[in-house]
């Protein structure tokens, strides 16, 4: 087999793996970055994931944990849509997948339990090196008729995404950087952070399906509505609140505080997906007597229940963005959040098979 001239020693030269200590920095809200055909998401533990996709045929995810001595890993996913033009031509499904760079055979990929194809260290290093330059990365698929079909992975945007990954993990200028290598000690790279644990507390008076109560009388509603408007950087962010008769819902939280919600944009559509419709709700916490200053949580939520505020958006139907806020008995804290797909590429449905976290928490739910 004519294989790419890499070996285990050159892997460590390519990524500059050096043993040393490092300081950690926090990034509580993660990183979400898109350029052309590639998407990057880095979570609060400093793990980064980059995804590139070709049409609706395949997607490649490159994952790298924070800290020194961490090599990137890579997974390949094919579309499972029966109508996909590439997959529909396969006889009996995929038998074997081969990696080629500029038509040179690098090696065969192994499949895992999730039906993703895994690249080994040598293959991952070769693909990253090719994508950040002008080399062509392609995957040759053999079906059970022994026919061969080749599809190419776009490298447009990969360099910028790899650079952003290096920047986020503080690898720029170190031998381990993906793109801008240097001789700086790996002391400068960020160490991984532990996944925070959040205990969700069921609000006072909780029961399934409770939709809150309308805030009455009108005089109180107007007073509270003005307070909610004052909590915004821009009153137009929740323009419906400026209408005198706009409804505000009240949800009990504990002995001293309640949760308020109000429509900030659009109307909920009966037949529309919450992800695609142009509807947003604002949520605030405030004392039960409405004397204090309300604390804004979000103006972009799509749902609330059981102590969990959630937001899911896919307005262009190209990628999904999910965020959550968890009631811990004292306040709402940012919970598990992720991206699916590439946010400026409308034909990347296959990449939506992966959740790319921007915030990771270990949520403990009562009774589970």
N, C-alpha and C positions, 0 to 999 in steps of 0.2 A: 504493500500500500504506500502510495506517495503521500506522506503526511507533512504537515506544516512543521518547519524546523524549530520547534520549541521543546524544552525539557524542563524538569522540575527546578533546575537551578535558574533558568532564565525567567521563570515565574516570579521568583523572589527578587531578581534584578528589575523586572518590569514594574512590580508594585513596591519595591524598596522596603520589604518587611524588615523592621528592626525592632528589637526588644527594648522597651524603656517605660518610664512612668509618664503620666500626663495629668493635667487638671481638667476638671469637668466644667462645662457651662450649661446653663439651662436654656431650653427653647420650648416653653410650655404650649405654644400654639402650633408647633410644627412648621413645615415649609411646603408650599404648593407652588410649583414653577412649571411652566409649559413653554416650549419653543418648537415651532414647526411640527414635526412628526413625533416628538418625544415629550414625555411628562415625568416630572420628578415630585416625589412626596417623601419628606423626612419627618419622622414622628418625634415625640417628646423624649424618647430614650436615645435619640440621635441615630437610629437606624434609618438608612435612606434606600429608597426603591425607585429605579428609573425604568420606564416602559416605553418601548417603541413598537409601532404596529404597521403592518402592510395591508391596505385595503381592509377587508373583513376576513382575511385568510389566516394570519398568524400574528402573534405578539411575543416579544421577548422582554422579560423582566430581569434586571440586574439589581441585586440586593447587596448592600454592604453595611455591616455593623460598625459602630463607632469604636475607636481605640486603635492602638498599634497592633500589629500582627493579625490584622483582619483582611483576608482576601475577599474580593467580590465573588458572588455566586450568580449563576444565570439559569433561568428556566424558560423554556419555549412552550407556547400554547397554540394549538390550532383551533379554528372555529369548529363548534359542534353543531352548527346550523346545517340542516340537511339541504337547504336551498343554496348554500354557498357554492359559487361556481367552481372553486378549486376542489372542495371536498366531494362534490357531486360527480367528479370525473374519476374518483378513486374506486378501484374494484376490490370490494371486501374490506375497505378501510386501509389504514396505514400499517405497513409491515416494518418499515425501517426508515430512519431519518438520518441523512448525512449532512455534515457541515462543510461548506466550501467557501474559500476566500479567494477572490479573483480566479475562480474555477479550480483552484488547487484543493484537493481533498485534505481536510483536517482530521476528520474522524467521524465515528458514529455516535449518536446521542442515545442515552438510556432513558427509559420511561419510568416514572414514579407512580405511587399509589393514587395520585390525583390526576392521572392521565396527562401530566405535564412531562416534557422532555428535558432532561437535565444535561447541562454542559459541565464537563469536568474542568479542573483548574487550568489546564493547558488550553482547552477550547475557549473558556471564558476570557483568558488573557488575550488570545488571538482575536476574538471578536471585538473586544474593547479597543484594541490597538487599531483594528481595521475601521471601526465605526467613527473614531475620532479623526481619521484621515479621509482618504478618498477611495479606499479599497472597497470592493463589492462583497457583501456578506450574503450568501444564499444558502438555502436549505433544499436538498434534493430528497424528495419523498418517493419511496418505492411502495407500490401497493401489491396485492396478492396476484396480480397478473404479471408481475416483474416489470411493469411499465414504470418509467421514471418521469417525475414532474418536478420542476425547479421553481421556487418562488424566492424573491429577493427581499431582504429587510432594508427599509429606508434608513439611511444614516443622517437625514436632514434634521438638524437640531440636536443630534447626539453630543457634539462637542460642548455646546452651551450647557446642556443638562449635566454632563460629567463635570464641567467646571463648577457649576452650582453645587453639585454634590461634594466636591472637594472643599469648596468654600464653607459649606455648612459643617463639615466634619473637621475643619481647620487643617486640611492636608496640603493646601497650596504651598509650594516651595519645599516640600519634603520628598524623599525618594519614593514614598508610597502614593503620591498623587496620581490620579488617572491621567491628567493632561499637563499641568504646569509643574513639572518635577523640579527638585532642587536638592540642596545638601543640608537643609535645616534638620535639626534633631526632631525625632518623633515625639519628644516631650510636648510639642506644641499642639498635637492632635487632641481632639475631645474624647474623653472616656464615655462609655455608655452609662446611662442612668437606669435605675431600677424602675419597673412599672409601678406607678402609684396605686394604692388600694383605696377604693371609695366604697363605703357602706351606704347603700341607698336606704333612706328612711321613708316609710309610707306616711304621707301627710295625715294630719288629724281628720277624722271623719271619712277616711278613704273608703270607697267602695267602687266596684267595677262599673264603668259606664257613666260615672258622675261627670257632668258637663259644666259644673260651676253654677253660680247664681248671678243674675243680672244685678249690677250695682244700682241701688235706689236709696232715696228719692233723687229726682233730677238735680236738685240743688247740690247734693253731695257728688253726684256724677260729674257735674260741671267743675266743681272744685278739684276733684281728684284728676279729672281729665287735663286740667291746666297744669297740675303738678307733673303729670306724665309728659306733657309737651315740653315743659321746662327742663326735663331730664335729657332731652335730645340735643345733640350738637346742631342738628338742622331740623326744625319743625316739619319740613316737608318729607322727612324720612317716614313719618307716620301721619300723613295729611288728614286722613279721616277723623283723627282725634279733634280736629279743629271744628268739626260739626257738633253743634250743641246736643243733638239727639243721638250721637254715636254711642252704641252700647259698650259697656265695659263689664267683663265677667270677673267674679271673685271666687277664688278657690282657697279653702283653709289650708294652712301649713302646720302651724303649731299654736301654742297658747298665746303667742304675742304677734305673730305675723301671718299675712295672707299673700297669695299670688294674684296678680291682676293680669288680664289679657285683653287686647283690643286689636281689631283688624287694622293693619297698617297699609295694605295695598290689595286692591282687587276684591273679588268675591269668590267663595268656594264653589267650584263647579261640580254639579252632581255626577256628570259623566267623565270628568277629567281626572287624570292622575295628579295627585298632590305634587309630584315632582315636576310636572310640566306646566301646570297652570300658574298664572301670574297672581298668586295669592300669598300674602305674608301676614303673620301675626306678631305683635309685640308682647313681651312678658316682662313684668316688674314685680319685685317684692316690696312690701311696705307694712308698717305696723297696722294692727287691726283697727285703730281709731283714725287712721289716715292723717296723722298729725305730722309725721316725719317726711323726709325726702325719699321718694321712691328710688329703688336701685334697679337700673335697667339691666336685663339679662341679654335680650336679643330683640331685634325688630324683624327677624326673618324666619321665624319658626313656622312649621307646618302642622305640628301636633303636640298635644300634652296629655299625659295620663300617668297615674301611679307614681308621681314624683319624678317624672322624666319628661323634659322638654326636648323635642327633636325637630330637626330641619333637614329636608332632603330636596335637592334641586337638580333638575336636568332640563333646563328650559330649552336648550338647543338640541336635545336628544343626542348629544355626543359624549357627555360624561356625566356622572352623578357625583354630587358632593353632599356628604352626610355629616351633620354635627349633632351633638347631644349635650344636655346639661342635666346633672343629677342632683337631687335634693338630698343633702347629707344630714338634715336635721337643723342646720344653722343657716346654710346658704346653698345656692345652686352653683355647682362646680362643673367645669368643662369635662365631659366624658368622652367615650370612644367616638372618634371622628375619622372619616376616610374619604378617599376619592376613588372612583371607578371610571376607567376610560381615559382618553386623552382629550383635554378640554378645548381643543380647537380643531378637532378632526372628526367629522361626522360619520366616517365609515370605519370606526375602530371598535365595533361591538365586541370583537373577540377579546380586546384588552379589558372590557368590563367584567370579564370572568375573574379578575383579581381585585381585591380590596387593597388599596394603598393607604395605610394609616397615616394620619397627621397627628392624632392623639391616641395613645393607648393607655387604658386603665384596667385594673382588675376590679370589676364592679361586683360587689357582694349584694345580692338581692334577698330580702327577707323571705324565708320559706323555701329557698332553692339551694 
